[in-house]
Amino acid sequence: MTILAGLMAFIGIITTQAALYQGMAVSRILLAGMLFFFAAMGNLLTKVKRNFHMGFRTLWTLASDTVWSMTHRMGGRLF
């Protein structure tokens, strides 16, 4: 939740700055922020415990703790 709130604050600040200063390279700055967001989410995804609210929720991942952790470790790296 904190990372998502940080992303929304970052987008708000960048769009405000872009409105005030016309010569900003907004697309590059936003791309860098989004890449950082996905890297942070992928890092957190590897540490998620098995639950019904967050993560890769498929029948086989919810059935086994081992499959859950292996799936999220691989998914976090790929994310």
mmJSON file of the N, C-alpha and C atoms, coordinates in Angstrom:
{"data_MODEL":{"atom_site":{
"group_PDB":["ATOM","ATOM","ATOM","ATOM","ATOM","ATOM","ATOM","ATOM","ATOM","ATOM","ATOM","ATOM","ATOM","ATOM","ATOM","ATOM","ATOM","ATOM","ATOM","ATOM","ATOM","ATOM","ATOM","ATOM","ATOM","ATOM","ATOM","ATOM","ATOM","ATOM","ATOM","ATOM","ATOM","ATOM","ATOM","ATOM","ATOM","ATOM","ATOM","ATOM","ATOM","ATOM","ATOM","ATOM","ATOM","ATOM","ATOM","ATOM","ATOM","ATOM","ATOM","ATOM","ATOM","ATOM","ATOM","ATOM","ATOM","ATOM","ATOM","ATOM","ATOM","ATOM","ATOM","ATOM","ATOM","ATOM","ATOM","ATOM","ATOM","ATOM","ATOM","ATOM","ATOM","ATOM","ATOM","ATOM","ATOM","ATOM","ATOM","ATOM","ATOM","ATOM","ATOM","ATOM","ATOM","ATOM","ATOM","ATOM","ATOM","ATOM","ATOM","ATOM","ATOM","ATOM","ATOM","ATOM","ATOM","ATOM","ATOM","ATOM","ATOM","ATOM","ATOM","ATOM","ATOM","ATOM","ATOM","ATOM","ATOM","ATOM","ATOM","ATOM","ATOM","ATOM","ATOM","ATOM","ATOM","ATOM","ATOM","ATOM","ATOM","ATOM","ATOM","ATOM","ATOM","ATOM","ATOM","ATOM","ATOM","ATOM","ATOM","ATOM","ATOM","ATOM","ATOM","ATOM","ATOM","ATOM","ATOM","ATOM","ATOM","ATOM","ATOM","ATOM","ATOM","ATOM","ATOM","ATOM","ATOM","ATOM","ATOM","ATOM","ATOM","ATOM","ATOM","ATOM","ATOM","ATOM","ATOM","ATOM","ATOM","ATOM","ATOM","ATOM","ATOM","ATOM","ATOM","ATOM","ATOM","ATOM","ATOM","ATOM","ATOM","ATOM","ATOM","ATOM","ATOM","ATOM","ATOM","ATOM","ATOM","ATOM","ATOM","ATOM","ATOM","ATOM","ATOM","ATOM","ATOM","ATOM","ATOM","ATOM","ATOM","ATOM","ATOM","ATOM","ATOM","ATOM","ATOM","ATOM","ATOM","ATOM","ATOM","ATOM","ATOM","ATOM","ATOM","ATOM","ATOM","ATOM","ATOM","ATOM","ATOM","ATOM","ATOM","ATOM","ATOM","ATOM","ATOM","ATOM","ATOM","ATOM","ATOM","ATOM","ATOM","ATOM","ATOM","ATOM","ATOM","ATOM","ATOM","ATOM","ATOM","ATOM","ATOM","ATOM","ATOM"],
"id":[1,2,3,4,5,6,7,8,9,10,11,12,13,14,15,16,17,18,19,20,21,22,23,24,25,26,27,28,29,30,31,32,33,34,35,36,37,38,39,40,41,42,43,44,45,46,47,48,49,50,51,52,53,54,55,56,57,58,59,60,61,62,63,64,65,66,67,68,69,70,71,72,73,74,75,76,77,78,79,80,81,82,83,84,85,86,87,88,89,90,91,92,93,94,95,96,97,98,99,100,101,102,103,104,105,106,107,108,109,110,111,112,113,114,115,116,117,118,119,120,121,122,123,124,125,126,127,128,129,130,131,132,133,134,135,136,137,138,139,140,141,142,143,144,145,146,147,148,149,150,151,152,153,154,155,156,157,158,159,160,161,162,163,164,165,166,167,168,169,170,171,172,173,174,175,176,177,178,179,180,181,182,183,184,185,186,187,188,189,190,191,192,193,194,195,196,197,198,199,200,201,202,203,204,205,206,207,208,209,210,211,212,213,214,215,216,217,218,219,220,221,222,223,224,225,226,227,228,229,230,231,232,233,234,235,236,237],
"type_symbol":["N","C","C","N","C","C","N","C","C","N","C","C","N","C","C","N","C","C","N","C","C","N","C","C","N","C","C","N","C","C","N","C","C","N","C","C","N","C","C","N","C","C","N","C","C","N","C","C","N","C","C","N","C","C","N","C","C","N","C","C","N","C","C","N","C","C","N","C","C","N","C","C","N","C","C","N","C","C","N","C","C","N","C","C","N","C","C","N","C","C","N","C","C","N","C","C","N","C","C","N","C","C","N","C","C","N","C","C","N","C","C","N","C","C","N","C","C","N","C","C","N","C","C","N","C","C","N","C","C","N","C","C","N","C","C","N","C","C","N","C","C","N","C","C","N","C","C","N","C","C","N","C","C","N","C","C","N","C","C","N","C","C","N","C","C","N","C","C","N","C","C","N","C","C","N","C","C","N","C","C","N","C","C","N","C","C","N","C","C","N","C","C","N","C","C","N","C","C","N","C","C","N","C","C","N","C","C","N","C","C","N","C","C","N","C","C","N","C","C","N","C","C","N","C","C","N","C","C","N","C","C","N","C","C","N","C","C"],
"label_atom_id":["N","CA","C","N","CA","C","N","CA","C","N","CA","C","N","CA","C","N","CA","C","N","CA","C","N","CA","C","N","CA","C","N","CA","C","N","CA","C","N","CA","C","N","CA","C","N","CA","C","N","CA","C","N","CA","C","N","CA","C","N","CA","C","N","CA","C","N","CA","C","N","CA","C","N","CA","C","N","CA","C","N","CA","C","N","CA","C","N","CA","C","N","CA","C","N","CA","C","N","CA","C","N","CA","C","N","CA","C","N","CA","C","N","CA","C","N","CA","C","N","CA","C","N","CA","C","N","CA","C","N","CA","C","N","CA","C","N","CA","C","N","CA","C","N","CA","C","N","CA","C","N","CA","C","N","CA","C","N","CA","C","N","CA","C","N","CA","C","N","CA","C","N","CA","C","N","CA","C","N","CA","C","N","CA","C","N","CA","C","N","CA","C","N","CA","C","N","CA","C","N","CA","C","N","CA","C","N","CA","C","N","CA","C","N","CA","C","N","CA","C","N","CA","C","N","CA","C","N","CA","C","N","CA","C","N","CA","C","N","CA","C","N","CA","C","N","CA","C","N","CA","C","N","CA","C","N","CA","C","N","CA","C","N","CA","C","N","CA","C","N","CA","C","N","CA","C"],
"label_alt_id":[null,null,null,null,null,null,null,null,null,null,null,null,null,null,null,null,null,null,null,null,null,null,null,null,null,null,null,null,null,null,null,null,null,null,null,null,null,null,null,null,null,null,null,null,null,null,null,null,null,null,null,null,null,null,null,null,null,null,null,null,null,null,null,null,null,null,null,null,null,null,null,null,null,null,null,null,null,null,null,null,null,null,null,null,null,null,null,null,null,null,null,null,null,null,null,null,null,null,null,null,null,null,null,null,null,null,null,null,null,null,null,null,null,null,null,null,null,null,null,null,null,null,null,null,null,null,null,null,null,null,null,null,null,null,null,null,null,null,null,null,null,null,null,null,null,null,null,null,null,null,null,null,null,null,null,null,null,null,null,null,null,null,null,null,null,null,null,null,null,null,null,null,null,null,null,null,null,null,null,null,null,null,null,null,null,null,null,null,null,null,null,null,null,null,null,null,null,null,null,null,null,null,null,null,null,null,null,null,null,null,null,null,null,null,null,null,null,null,null,null,null,null,null,null,null,null,null,null,null,null,null,null,null,null,null,null,null],
"label_comp_id":["MET","MET","MET","THR","THR","THR","ILE","ILE","ILE","LEU","LEU","LEU","ALA","ALA","ALA","GLY","GLY","GLY","LEU","LEU","LEU","MET","MET","MET","ALA","ALA","ALA","PHE","PHE","PHE","ILE","ILE","ILE","GLY","GLY","GLY","ILE","ILE","ILE","ILE","ILE","ILE","THR","THR","THR","THR","THR","THR","GLN","GLN","GLN","ALA","ALA","ALA","ALA","ALA","ALA","LEU","LEU","LEU","TYR","TYR","TYR","GLN","GLN","GLN","GLY","GLY","GLY","MET","MET","MET","ALA","ALA","ALA","VAL","VAL","VAL","SER","SER","SER","ARG","ARG","ARG","ILE","ILE","ILE","LEU","LEU","LEU","LEU","LEU","LEU","ALA","ALA","ALA","GLY","GLY","GLY","MET","MET","MET","LEU","LEU","LEU","PHE","PHE","PHE","PHE","PHE","PHE","PHE","PHE","PHE","ALA","ALA","ALA","ALA","ALA","ALA","MET","MET","MET","GLY","GLY","GLY","ASN","ASN","ASN","LEU","LEU","LEU","LEU","LEU","LEU","THR","THR","THR","LYS","LYS","LYS","VAL","VAL","VAL","LYS","LYS","LYS","ARG","ARG","ARG","ASN","ASN","ASN","PHE","PHE","PHE","HIS","HIS","HIS","MET","MET","MET","GLY","GLY","GLY","PHE","PHE","PHE","ARG","ARG","ARG","THR","THR","THR","LEU","LEU","LEU","TRP","TRP","TRP","THR","THR","THR","LEU","LEU","LEU","ALA","ALA","ALA","SER","SER","SER","ASP","ASP","ASP","THR","THR","THR","VAL","VAL","VAL","TRP","TRP","TRP","SER","SER","SER","MET","MET","MET","THR","THR","THR","HIS","HIS","HIS","ARG","ARG","ARG","MET","MET","MET","GLY","GLY","GLY","GLY","GLY","GLY","ARG","ARG","ARG","LEU","LEU","LEU","PHE","PHE","PHE"],
"label_asym_id":["A","A","A","A","A","A","A","A","A","A","A","A","A","A","A","A","A","A","A","A","A","A","A","A","A","A","A","A","A","A","A","A","A","A","A","A","A","A","A","A","A","A","A","A","A","A","A","A","A","A","A","A","A","A","A","A","A","A","A","A","A","A","A","A","A","A","A","A","A","A","A","A","A","A","A","A","A","A","A","A","A","A","A","A","A","A","A","A","A","A","A","A","A","A","A","A","A","A","A","A","A","A","A","A","A","A","A","A","A","A","A","A","A","A","A","A","A","A","A","A","A","A","A","A","A","A","A","A","A","A","A","A","A","A","A","A","A","A","A","A","A","A","A","A","A","A","A","A","A","A","A","A","A","A","A","A","A","A","A","A","A","A","A","A","A","A","A","A","A","A","A","A","A","A","A","A","A","A","A","A","A","A","A","A","A","A","A","A","A","A","A","A","A","A","A","A","A","A","A","A","A","A","A","A","A","A","A","A","A","A","A","A","A","A","A","A","A","A","A","A","A","A","A","A","A","A","A","A","A","A","A","A","A","A","A","A","A"],
"label_entity_id":["1","1","1","1","1","1","1","1","1","1","1","1","1","1","1","1","1","1","1","1","1","1","1","1","1","1","1","1","1","1","1","1","1","1","1","1","1","1","1","1","1","1","1","1","1","1","1","1","1","1","1","1","1","1","1","1","1","1","1","1","1","1","1","1","1","1","1","1","1","1","1","1","1","1","1","1","1","1","1","1","1","1","1","1","1","1","1","1","1","1","1","1","1","1","1","1","1","1","1","1","1","1","1","1","1","1","1","1","1","1","1","1","1","1","1","1","1","1","1","1","1","1","1","1","1","1","1","1","1","1","1","1","1","1","1","1","1","1","1","1","1","1","1","1","1","1","1","1","1","1","1","1","1","1","1","1","1","1","1","1","1","1","1","1","1","1","1","1","1","1","1","1","1","1","1","1","1","1","1","1","1","1","1","1","1","1","1","1","1","1","1","1","1","1","1","1","1","1","1","1","1","1","1","1","1","1","1","1","1","1","1","1","1","1","1","1","1","1","1","1","1","1","1","1","1","1","1","1","1","1","1","1","1","1","1","1","1"],
"label_seq_id":[1,1,1,2,2,2,3,3,3,4,4,4,5,5,5,6,6,6,7,7,7,8,8,8,9,9,9,10,10,10,11,11,11,12,12,12,13,13,13,14,14,14,15,15,15,16,16,16,17,17,17,18,18,18,19,19,19,20,20,20,21,21,21,22,22,22,23,23,23,24,24,24,25,25,25,26,26,26,27,27,27,28,28,28,29,29,29,30,30,30,31,31,31,32,32,32,33,33,33,34,34,34,35,35,35,36,36,36,37,37,37,38,38,38,39,39,39,40,40,40,41,41,41,42,42,42,43,43,43,44,44,44,45,45,45,46,46,46,47,47,47,48,48,48,49,49,49,50,50,50,51,51,51,52,52,52,53,53,53,54,54,54,55,55,55,56,56,56,57,57,57,58,58,58,59,59,59,60,60,60,61,61,61,62,62,62,63,63,63,64,64,64,65,65,65,66,66,66,67,67,67,68,68,68,69,69,69,70,70,70,71,71,71,72,72,72,73,73,73,74,74,74,75,75,75,76,76,76,77,77,77,78,78,78,79,79,79],
"pdbx_PDB_ins_code":[null,null,null,null,null,null,null,null,null,null,null,null,null,null,null,null,null,null,null,null,null,null,null,null,null,null,null,null,null,null,null,null,null,null,null,null,null,null,null,null,null,null,null,null,null,null,null,null,null,null,null,null,null,null,null,null,null,null,null,null,null,null,null,null,null,null,null,null,null,null,null,null,null,null,null,null,null,null,null,null,null,null,null,null,null,null,null,null,null,null,null,null,null,null,null,null,null,null,null,null,null,null,null,null,null,null,null,null,null,null,null,null,null,null,null,null,null,null,null,null,null,null,null,null,null,null,null,null,null,null,null,null,null,null,null,null,null,null,null,null,null,null,null,null,null,null,null,null,null,null,null,null,null,null,null,null,null,null,null,null,null,null,null,null,null,null,null,null,null,null,null,null,null,null,null,null,null,null,null,null,null,null,null,null,null,null,null,null,null,null,null,null,null,null,null,null,null,null,null,null,null,null,null,null,null,null,null,null,null,null,null,null,null,null,null,null,null,null,null,null,null,null,null,null,null,null,null,null,null,null,null,null,null,null,null,null,null],
"Cartn_x":[0.819,0.0,0.867,1.97,2.856,3.508,3.896,4.533,3.538,2.306,1.282,0.966,0.875,0.644,1.815,3.029,4.204,4.175,3.733,3.62,2.595,1.46,0.434,0.92,1.643,2.203,3.244,4.076,5.087,4.434,3.389,2.695,2.064,1.485,0.886,1.909,3.059,4.116,4.659,4.879,5.434,4.45,3.181,2.211,2.074,2.169,2.128,3.354,4.509,5.735,5.683,5.112,5.015,4.093,3.059,2.159,2.839,3.728,4.401,5.596,6.338,7.547,7.358,7.184,6.809,7.895,9.171,10.246,10.651,9.88,10.257,10.064,10.941,10.808,9.965,8.664,7.753,7.734,7.765,7.657,8.823,10.021,11.185,11.123,10.692,10.609,9.531,8.377,7.307,7.694,8.398,8.863,9.816,10.729,11.661,10.912,9.914,9.108,8.326,7.751,7.0,7.912,9.103,10.057,10.478,10.689,11.009,9.857,8.621,7.437,7.351,7.52,7.435,8.571,9.758,10.876,10.591,10.046,9.721,8.603,7.593,6.507,6.993,7.872,8.434,9.266,9.99,10.775,9.871,8.784,7.854,7.072,6.841,6.056,6.737,8.058,8.777,8.581,8.124,8.001,6.561,5.606,4.197,3.869,3.219,2.743,1.45,1.112,-0.074,-1.334,-2.173,-3.417,-4.377,-5.583,-6.607,-6.779,-5.932,-6.129,-5.05,-3.825,-2.715,-1.832,-1.352,-0.426,-1.055,-0.335,-0.832,-1.765,-3.058,-4.044,-4.657,-4.018,-4.562,-4.863,-5.553,-5.911,-4.685,-3.655,-2.493,-1.598,-1.583,-0.771,-1.461,-2.78,-3.502,-3.532,-3.276,-3.338,-2.069,-0.926,0.338,1.225,1.816,2.752,4.013,4.465,5.676,5.465,4.355,4.054,3.855,3.192,2.981,4.322,5.246,6.519,7.359,7.368,8.137,7.562,6.237,5.579,5.849,5.767,5.98,7.443,8.322,9.749,10.054,9.553,9.788,9.029,7.787,6.988,7.571,8.112,8.733,9.963,10.755,11.939,11.545,10.526,10.092,9.38,8.702,7.962,8.921],
"Cartn_y":[-1.19,0.0,1.26,1.209,2.364,2.644,1.582,1.764,2.341,1.869,2.396,3.858,4.19,5.588,6.464,5.93,6.669,6.905,5.884,6.044,7.122,7.118,8.118,9.528,9.655,10.963,11.4,10.48,10.782,11.273,10.584,10.989,12.369,12.621,13.927,15.05,14.809,15.82,16.071,15.001,15.151,15.881,15.557,16.247,17.716,18.019,19.415,20.166,19.543,20.172,20.361,19.388,19.495,20.64,20.883,21.991,23.339,23.39,24.647,24.921,23.879,24.03,23.275,23.985,23.4,22.535,22.745,22.047,20.714,20.182,18.933,17.715,16.736,15.452,14.523,14.729,14.029,12.534,12.133,10.712,9.917,10.46,9.748,9.654,10.714,10.72,9.747,9.763,8.837,7.389,7.147,5.793,5.302,6.147,5.764,5.466,6.276,6.034,4.739,4.448,3.204,1.981,2.081,0.969,0.718,1.784,1.641,0.993,1.385,0.808,-0.689,-1.102,-2.526,-3.314,-2.737,-3.411,-3.584,-2.576,-2.661,-3.679,-3.688,-4.658,-6.086,-6.278,-7.597,-8.071,-7.149,-7.497,-7.912,-7.196,-7.546,-8.821,-9.105,-10.277,-11.572,-11.574,-12.791,-13.112,-12.155,-12.339,-12.513,-12.567,-12.645,-14.049,-14.088,-15.362,-15.757,-17.038,-17.529,-16.896,-16.314,-15.668,-15.634,-15.148,-15.109,-13.717,-12.751,-11.369,-10.832,-11.345,-10.763,-11.866,-11.662,-12.611,-13.366,-14.411,-15.279,-16.304,-16.048,-16.897,-17.868,-18.995,-20.049,-21.244,-22.22,-23.38,-24.105,-24.256,-25.014,-24.209,-22.883,-22.113,-22.01,-21.946,-21.883,-23.227,-24.303,-25.642,-26.008,-25.391,-25.818,-24.625,-24.642,-23.575,-23.611,-24.798,-24.933,-24.361,-24.704,-24.19,-22.683,-22.202,-20.758,-20.026,-20.481,-19.77,-19.867,-21.018,-21.158,-20.283,-20.245,-19.434,-17.947,-17.51,-16.093,-15.695,-16.605,-16.306,-16.085,-16.966,-16.825,-15.612,-15.447,-14.313,-12.977,-12.901,-11.663,-11.309,-12.314,-12.055,-11.598,-12.222,-11.85,-10.505,-10.177,-8.933,-7.773],
"Cartn_z":[0.0,0.0,0.0,0.729,0.803,-0.539,-1.228,-2.537,-3.534,-3.501,-4.402,-4.085,-2.806,-2.421,-2.859,-2.741,-3.204,-4.7,-5.448,-6.9,-7.256,-6.59,-6.874,-6.519,-5.41,-5.036,-6.055,-6.513,-7.524,-8.808,-9.258,-10.48,-10.306,-9.144,-8.886,-8.908,-8.304,-8.273,-9.675,-10.436,-11.786,-12.701,-12.621,-13.486,-13.1,-11.809,-11.383,-11.894,-11.774,-12.276,-13.791,-14.487,-15.947,-16.356,-15.561,-15.866,-15.626,-14.633,-14.312,-15.21,-15.559,-16.372,-17.672,-18.753,-20.036,-20.672,-20.339,-21.022,-20.395,-19.454,-18.766,-19.663,-19.499,-20.2,-19.329,-19.361,-18.465,-18.737,-19.977,-20.294,-19.729,-19.772,-19.229,-17.71,-17.079,-15.618,-15.15,-15.805,-15.437,-15.719,-16.81,-17.109,-16.03,-15.59,-14.527,-13.228,-12.911,-11.711,-11.788,-12.951,-13.115,-13.035,-13.618,-13.532,-12.089,-11.34,-9.921,-9.167,-9.484,-8.848,-9.112,-10.361,-10.68,-10.041,-9.952,-9.296,-7.802,-7.171,-5.748,-5.496,-6.36,-6.201,-6.426,-7.397,-7.631,-6.459,-5.837,-4.656,-3.502,-3.296,-2.214,-2.51,-3.772,-4.148,-3.721,-3.642,-3.25,-1.78,-0.971,0.472,0.953,0.056,0.427,0.939,2.091,2.63,1.913,1.99,1.296,1.881,1.016,1.43,0.246,0.487,-0.554,-1.156,-0.774,-1.2,-2.123,-2.032,-2.777,-3.328,-4.546,-5.139,-6.3,-6.728,-7.798,-7.166,-7.228,-6.566,-7.566,-7.714,-8.559,-7.674,-8.203,-7.397,-6.863,-7.691,-7.229,-6.297,-6.405,-5.457,-4.105,-4.083,-2.814,-2.106,-2.821,-2.232,-1.47,-1.778,-1.189,-0.866,0.329,0.709,-0.144,-0.493,-1.304,-2.697,-3.319,-4.653,-4.596,-3.542,-3.377,-3.342,-2.495,-2.363,-3.635,-4.29,-5.534,-6.638,-6.753,-7.769,-7.541,-6.3,-6.017,-6.095,-5.802,-5.989,-7.459,-8.315,-9.752,-10.311,-9.893,-10.366,-9.951,-8.745,-8.281,-9.094,-9.439,-10.268,-11.664,-12.223,-13.567,-13.599,-12.51,-12.43,-12.476],
"occupancy":[1.0,1.0,1.0,1.0,1.0,1.0,1.0,1.0,1.0,1.0,1.0,1.0,1.0,1.0,1.0,1.0,1.0,1.0,1.0,1.0,1.0,1.0,1.0,1.0,1.0,1.0,1.0,1.0,1.0,1.0,1.0,1.0,1.0,1.0,1.0,1.0,1.0,1.0,1.0,1.0,1.0,1.0,1.0,1.0,1.0,1.0,1.0,1.0,1.0,1.0,1.0,1.0,1.0,1.0,1.0,1.0,1.0,1.0,1.0,1.0,1.0,1.0,1.0,1.0,1.0,1.0,1.0,1.0,1.0,1.0,1.0,1.0,1.0,1.0,1.0,1.0,1.0,1.0,1.0,1.0,1.0,1.0,1.0,1.0,1.0,1.0,1.0,1.0,1.0,1.0,1.0,1.0,1.0,1.0,1.0,1.0,1.0,1.0,1.0,1.0,1.0,1.0,1.0,1.0,1.0,1.0,1.0,1.0,1.0,1.0,1.0,1.0,1.0,1.0,1.0,1.0,1.0,1.0,1.0,1.0,1.0,1.0,1.0,1.0,1.0,1.0,1.0,1.0,1.0,1.0,1.0,1.0,1.0,1.0,1.0,1.0,1.0,1.0,1.0,1.0,1.0,1.0,1.0,1.0,1.0,1.0,1.0,1.0,1.0,1.0,1.0,1.0,1.0,1.0,1.0,1.0,1.0,1.0,1.0,1.0,1.0,1.0,1.0,1.0,1.0,1.0,1.0,1.0,1.0,1.0,1.0,1.0,1.0,1.0,1.0,1.0,1.0,1.0,1.0,1.0,1.0,1.0,1.0,1.0,1.0,1.0,1.0,1.0,1.0,1.0,1.0,1.0,1.0,1.0,1.0,1.0,1.0,1.0,1.0,1.0,1.0,1.0,1.0,1.0,1.0,1.0,1.0,1.0,1.0,1.0,1.0,1.0,1.0,1.0,1.0,1.0,1.0,1.0,1.0,1.0,1.0,1.0,1.0,1.0,1.0,1.0,1.0,1.0,1.0,1.0,1.0,1.0,1.0,1.0,1.0,1.0,1.0],
"B_iso_or_equiv":[0.0,0.0,0.0,0.0,0.0,0.0,0.0,0.0,0.0,0.0,0.0,0.0,0.0,0.0,0.0,0.0,0.0,0.0,0.0,0.0,0.0,0.0,0.0,0.0,0.0,0.0,0.0,0.0,0.0,0.0,0.0,0.0,0.0,0.0,0.0,0.0,0.0,0.0,0.0,0.0,0.0,0.0,0.0,0.0,0.0,0.0,0.0,0.0,0.0,0.0,0.0,0.0,0.0,0.0,0.0,0.0,0.0,0.0,0.0,0.0,0.0,0.0,0.0,0.0,0.0,0.0,0.0,0.0,0.0,0.0,0.0,0.0,0.0,0.0,0.0,0.0,0.0,0.0,0.0,0.0,0.0,0.0,0.0,0.0,0.0,0.0,0.0,0.0,0.0,0.0,0.0,0.0,0.0,0.0,0.0,0.0,0.0,0.0,0.0,0.0,0.0,0.0,0.0,0.0,0.0,0.0,0.0,0.0,0.0,0.0,0.0,0.0,0.0,0.0,0.0,0.0,0.0,0.0,0.0,0.0,0.0,0.0,0.0,0.0,0.0,0.0,0.0,0.0,0.0,0.0,0.0,0.0,0.0,0.0,0.0,0.0,0.0,0.0,0.0,0.0,0.0,0.0,0.0,0.0,0.0,0.0,0.0,0.0,0.0,0.0,0.0,0.0,0.0,0.0,0.0,0.0,0.0,0.0,0.0,0.0,0.0,0.0,0.0,0.0,0.0,0.0,0.0,0.0,0.0,0.0,0.0,0.0,0.0,0.0,0.0,0.0,0.0,0.0,0.0,0.0,0.0,0.0,0.0,0.0,0.0,0.0,0.0,0.0,0.0,0.0,0.0,0.0,0.0,0.0,0.0,0.0,0.0,0.0,0.0,0.0,0.0,0.0,0.0,0.0,0.0,0.0,0.0,0.0,0.0,0.0,0.0,0.0,0.0,0.0,0.0,0.0,0.0,0.0,0.0,0.0,0.0,0.0,0.0,0.0,0.0,0.0,0.0,0.0,0.0,0.0,0.0,0.0,0.0,0.0,0.0,0.0,0.0],
"pdbx_formal_charge":[null,null,null,null,null,null,null,null,null,null,null,null,null,null,null,null,null,null,null,null,null,null,null,null,null,null,null,null,null,null,null,null,null,null,null,null,null,null,null,null,null,null,null,null,null,null,null,null,null,null,null,null,null,null,null,null,null,null,null,null,null,null,null,null,null,null,null,null,null,null,null,null,null,null,null,null,null,null,null,null,null,null,null,null,null,null,null,null,null,null,null,null,null,null,null,null,null,null,null,null,null,null,null,null,null,null,null,null,null,null,null,null,null,null,null,null,null,null,null,null,null,null,null,null,null,null,null,null,null,null,null,null,null,null,null,null,null,null,null,null,null,null,null,null,null,null,null,null,null,null,null,null,null,null,null,null,null,null,null,null,null,null,null,null,null,null,null,null,null,null,null,null,null,null,null,null,null,null,null,null,null,null,null,null,null,null,null,null,null,null,null,null,null,null,null,null,null,null,null,null,null,null,null,null,null,null,null,null,null,null,null,null,null,null,null,null,null,null,null,null,null,null,null,null,null,null,null,null,null,null,null,null,null,null,null,null,null],
"auth_seq_id":[1,1,1,2,2,2,3,3,3,4,4,4,5,5,5,6,6,6,7,7,7,8,8,8,9,9,9,10,10,10,11,11,11,12,12,12,13,13,13,14,14,14,15,15,15,16,16,16,17,17,17,18,18,18,19,19,19,20,20,20,21,21,21,22,22,22,23,23,23,24,24,24,25,25,25,26,26,26,27,27,27,28,28,28,29,29,29,30,30,30,31,31,31,32,32,32,33,33,33,34,34,34,35,35,35,36,36,36,37,37,37,38,38,38,39,39,39,40,40,40,41,41,41,42,42,42,43,43,43,44,44,44,45,45,45,46,46,46,47,47,47,48,48,48,49,49,49,50,50,50,51,51,51,52,52,52,53,53,53,54,54,54,55,55,55,56,56,56,57,57,57,58,58,58,59,59,59,60,60,60,61,61,61,62,62,62,63,63,63,64,64,64,65,65,65,66,66,66,67,67,67,68,68,68,69,69,69,70,70,70,71,71,71,72,72,72,73,73,73,74,74,74,75,75,75,76,76,76,77,77,77,78,78,78,79,79,79],
"auth_comp_id":["MET","MET","MET","THR","THR","THR","ILE","ILE","ILE","LEU","LEU","LEU","ALA","ALA","ALA","GLY","GLY","GLY","LEU","LEU","LEU","MET","MET","MET","ALA","ALA","ALA","PHE","PHE","PHE","ILE","ILE","ILE","GLY","GLY","GLY","ILE","ILE","ILE","ILE","ILE","ILE","THR","THR","THR","THR","THR","THR","GLN","GLN","GLN","ALA","ALA","ALA","ALA","ALA","ALA","LEU","LEU","LEU","TYR","TYR","TYR","GLN","GLN","GLN","GLY","GLY","GLY","MET","MET","MET","ALA","ALA","ALA","VAL","VAL","VAL","SER","SER","SER","ARG","ARG","ARG","ILE","ILE","ILE","LEU","LEU","LEU","LEU","LEU","LEU","ALA","ALA","ALA","GLY","GLY","GLY","MET","MET","MET","LEU","LEU","LEU","PHE","PHE","PHE","PHE","PHE","PHE","PHE","PHE","PHE","ALA","ALA","ALA","ALA","ALA","ALA","MET","MET","MET","GLY","GLY","GLY","ASN","ASN","ASN","LEU","LEU","LEU","LEU","LEU","LEU","THR","THR","THR","LYS","LYS","LYS","VAL","VAL","VAL","LYS","LYS","LYS","ARG","ARG","ARG","ASN","ASN","ASN","PHE","PHE","PHE","HIS","HIS","HIS","MET","MET","MET","GLY","GLY","GLY","PHE","PHE","PHE","ARG","ARG","ARG","THR","THR","THR","LEU","LEU","LEU","TRP","TRP","TRP","THR","THR","THR","LEU","LEU","LEU","ALA","ALA","ALA","SER","SER","SER","ASP","ASP","ASP","THR","THR","THR","VAL","VAL","VAL","TRP","TRP","TRP","SER","SER","SER","MET","MET","MET","THR","THR","THR","HIS","HIS","HIS","ARG","ARG","ARG","MET","MET","MET","GLY","GLY","GLY","GLY","GLY","GLY","ARG","ARG","ARG","LEU","LEU","LEU","PHE","PHE","PHE"],
"auth_asym_id":["A","A","A","A","A","A","A","A","A","A","A","A","A","A","A","A","A","A","A","A","A","A","A","A","A","A","A","A","A","A","A","A","A","A","A","A","A","A","A","A","A","A","A","A","A","A","A","A","A","A","A","A","A","A","A","A","A","A","A","A","A","A","A","A","A","A","A","A","A","A","A","A","A","A","A","A","A","A","A","A","A","A","A","A","A","A","A","A","A","A","A","A","A","A","A","A","A","A","A","A","A","A","A","A","A","A","A","A","A","A","A","A","A","A","A","A","A","A","A","A","A","A","A","A","A","A","A","A","A","A","A","A","A","A","A","A","A","A","A","A","A","A","A","A","A","A","A","A","A","A","A","A","A","A","A","A","A","A","A","A","A","A","A","A","A","A","A","A","A","A","A","A","A","A","A","A","A","A","A","A","A","A","A","A","A","A","A","A","A","A","A","A","A","A","A","A","A","A","A","A","A","A","A","A","A","A","A","A","A","A","A","A","A","A","A","A","A","A","A","A","A","A","A","A","A","A","A","A","A","A","A","A","A","A","A","A","A"],
"auth_atom_id":["N","CA","C","N","CA","C","N","CA","C","N","CA","C","N","CA","C","N","CA","C","N","CA","C","N","CA","C","N","CA","C","N","CA","C","N","CA","C","N","CA","C","N","CA","C","N","CA","C","N","CA","C","N","CA","C","N","CA","C","N","CA","C","N","CA","C","N","CA","C","N","CA","C","N","CA","C","N","CA","C","N","CA","C","N","CA","C","N","CA","C","N","CA","C","N","CA","C","N","CA","C","N","CA","C","N","CA","C","N","CA","C","N","CA","C","N","CA","C","N","CA","C","N","CA","C","N","CA","C","N","CA","C","N","CA","C","N","CA","C","N","CA","C","N","CA","C","N","CA","C","N","CA","C","N","CA","C","N","CA","C","N","CA","C","N","CA","C","N","CA","C","N","CA","C","N","CA","C","N","CA","C","N","CA","C","N","CA","C","N","CA","C","N","CA","C","N","CA","C","N","CA","C","N","CA","C","N","CA","C","N","CA","C","N","CA","C","N","CA","C","N","CA","C","N","CA","C","N","CA","C","N","CA","C","N","CA","C","N","CA","C","N","CA","C","N","CA","C","N","CA","C","N","CA","C","N","CA","C","N","CA","C","N","CA","C","N","CA","C","N","CA","C","N","CA","C"],
"pdbx_PDB_model_num":[1,1,1,1,1,1,1,1,1,1,1,1,1,1,1,1,1,1,1,1,1,1,1,1,1,1,1,1,1,1,1,1,1,1,1,1,1,1,1,1,1,1,1,1,1,1,1,1,1,1,1,1,1,1,1,1,1,1,1,1,1,1,1,1,1,1,1,1,1,1,1,1,1,1,1,1,1,1,1,1,1,1,1,1,1,1,1,1,1,1,1,1,1,1,1,1,1,1,1,1,1,1,1,1,1,1,1,1,1,1,1,1,1,1,1,1,1,1,1,1,1,1,1,1,1,1,1,1,1,1,1,1,1,1,1,1,1,1,1,1,1,1,1,1,1,1,1,1,1,1,1,1,1,1,1,1,1,1,1,1,1,1,1,1,1,1,1,1,1,1,1,1,1,1,1,1,1,1,1,1,1,1,1,1,1,1,1,1,1,1,1,1,1,1,1,1,1,1,1,1,1,1,1,1,1,1,1,1,1,1,1,1,1,1,1,1,1,1,1,1,1,1,1,1,1,1,1,1,1,1,1,1,1,1,1,1,1]
}}}
